[in-house]
Amino acid sequence: EALARCDSLRFVQLAKCPRLTDIGVLWLSACSEMRVLGVSGCPGLTDDALISIGRGCPRLERLDVSKCIAVSDAGIAELARGCREIVEVDVSWCQQISDTAVYALATLPRLAALNLSMCFRVHDEALADLVRKRAFTLKSLLLRG
């Protein structure tokens, strides 16, 4: 009930919370003014968490889901559909991420920074599409590993 009135919450950092699940993020998705969400290293999060954020947090600008091993293309695609203000995304070490997620992220009009390090299922064609579509906004692209 308290989170249902969380209009002033803008920044949430819950990195390395092994017991955080999709249900916890579902509660956070009620915070429609949230701008920054960091849930790096939370293995209990799946695409369902990103779907709920995509539906509930349209003003999200920065997302870090690095090392969230159950996050995949489907979650990123839904997030990109709902959160059109995103500027920065970190999906490093999300090994289920592939070209499909990159194509979805390339549709974000303000995308300036993307970390795809250790995402081994991303290929040249998707990266070329990203650079072509975001040539004027993309300032940082990390591809280590």
N, C-alpha and C positions, 0 to 999 in steps of 0.2 A: 504494500500500500504506500509506503514511503517513497519508493522509486517511481510510483505512478505520478508523483508530483516533483519530479527531478528536473524541471525545466532549466535550472541554473547550472547543472552539471555539464561541463565542457570537456574535461580531460580525465581519462580513466587509464591507469597503468596497473595491470594485474599479471605481469611477467612472472614466469616460473611458478605458477600456482597449479600443482599437479592435480588438485581436487576440483578445480574449476571445470564445470561442464556446460553444455549447451543451455541448460536450464538457467544457470546464472547469467549467461549472456542474454537470454531471452528477457530477463528482468531488466537488464541494462538497455535493451532496445526501446524501452519506454522513454528513455531520455532523448527526446527528439532534437535537442540542441547540441548533442555531443559532437565535438569536432575531432578529438583524438582518442583512439582506442589502441592500447598496447597489450596484447595477450601472448607475447612471445613465450615459447616453451611450455605451453599448456596442452598436454597430450589428450586431454578429455574433450577438446573442442573439435567439432566436425563441421561439415557444410551447413548443418542446421543453424549453427551460431551465426554464420555469415549471412544466411538467408534472413534471419530475424533482424540483424543489424541493417541489412539492405532495405528492409521494409519499414523499419522504425527510426532510422537515423539519417535522413536525407541530407543533412548538412555536414556529415563526416568528411574530414579533409585528410586525415592521416590514419593509416592502419598498419599495425605490425602484427602479423601472424606467423612470423618466422619460427621454425621448429615446431609448428603445430602439425604433427605428422598425419592427421586424419583430414586435413583440409585439402580439397581438390578443385578441379576446374569448375565444377557445378556451383560450388559456394562462391567462388570468385566471380563467376558470370552473373549470379543473382545480385551480389553486392554491387557490381559495376552498373547493373540496371537501375538500382535504387539510390545509389550514392553518387550522383553526378558531379559533386563538388570535390571529389578526391584529388589531392595534389601529390601525395606520397604513399607508396605501398611497399611493404617488405614481406615477401613470401619466401625468403631464403630458407633452405633446408626443408621446404615443403615438397617432398619427393613425388607427390601425386600431381603436382602442377605440370601442365604441358602447354603446347602451343595454343590450345583452346582458351586457357586463362589469359595468355598474352594478347590474343585477338580481342578478348572482352575488355581488358585493361586499356587497349589502344583506342577504345571508343570514348574514354574519359577526356573531356575537353581541356581540363586543367592539369593533367598528369605531368609532373615535373621531375619526379624521382621514383625509380623502381629498382628494387633489389631482387634479382633472380638467382643469386649465388646458390650453387649446389642443386639447382633444379635441372636435372639431367635429361628431362623429357622435352626441353625447349630447343627448337631447331632454328636454323638460319632464316627460313622463310618468315616465321612469326616475328623474329626480331627485326627483319627488314620492314615488315608491315608496320610494326610499332614505330620505328624511326621515321618512316614515310608519313604516317598519320600524325605523329606528335613532334614533328621537326621543329616547330616554333615554341613548344612548351617544355619538352623534355630537356632537363639540365643534367640529370645524373642517372646512369644506368650501370648497375653493378652486376657482373657475371662471373664471379670467381668460381672456379671448380668445374 
